[in-house]
C-alpha cells in the first residue's frame, strides 16, 4: 500500500481483514465524521500494508529506528506528526488480530529510542490522544476484551498518546453495526467528542 507523504491530524487504523463488515464500516463512518468536524485524517487498512514481524533482532537497541524497511517506516513518522490515533479492531481470542499486534510489536523501535538510546523517534512533548474500538462477534462474557485492552494500552503509551476512550462492542455476529441505530449513534457521539478533544489539544 502506498501511504506516501501523509501528515494528518488523526490516523484511523482499521485492523480487520474483512471488507464491508463491522470494522470496515465503522472506520468509514469515523472518517466521514472527522471530515465534517474539519479534522484531517489518514485511513489505514493495515491488511493492505506491507508490515513485517518484529523478530527481536536488537537493532533498535543500538541504532535509532528499525532494521526492517517497509510501511512501518512511514508510520513512525505519521505517529510522530499526528495528534491522535483511532484503532478499530475485531476481537480474536480476547485480543487484537495478528496484523495489529505486529504493528504494536514494531513500535519497539520507538520504545527503544526513548528508553534505551535516549534519542526519541517521536516528539514526547507533543500532546496526542488515542481511541480504541473493539468489536467482538460473540455474546458478552467477563474477559472478552481484556487482552485487547492491555495490548492497546501499551501501544498508545509507546506512541506517546493518552488513551481517552475505549468502546467495547459485543455480539456483532448477531446484530451488525449498520443494523444498530443505537451503535451508529454511539460511534457518532464518541467520534464528535474525540474530534473536539483533538481540536482542543491542537489549540494549546
Order of alpha helices (4+ residues) and beta strands (2+ residues): beta-alpha-beta-alpha-beta-alpha-alpha-beta-alpha-beta-alpha
